[in-house]
Amino acid sequence: MKLDFLRSIKYLCPYTHIWRAVRCMFAEKKIPATARQGALIALLGLSCPLFWIAYFSGASREELVFHGLHSAMVFVVGIILFLIGIMKDIKRKNQNRNE
């Protein structure tokens, strides 16, 4: 009885759905079209040329922090858009499965 209750709670957890979508994405070896833009924005945040130019040119600490925070914000926005896209893909697949 207790085990069934824990399993039902597990399926209500949004992280379980995200984990399934990410696992499915790696199994299929492709990113859903709805999440592709978010992934590219996150990649831009990681490879931000302004940060890396400042880092390798020996910029001041304040400038590195500024560019680092900017890159981190772009990365976080990309991850959020990526997760939203994955959730849209999950909802679409569940609607197609229920029809």
Buried (B, 14 or more C-beta within 10 A) or exposed (E): EEEEEEEEEEEEEEEEBBEEBBEBBEEEEEBBEBBBBBBBBBBBBEEBEBBEEBEEEEBEEEBBEBBBEBBBEBBEBBBEBBBBBBBBBBEEEEEEEEE
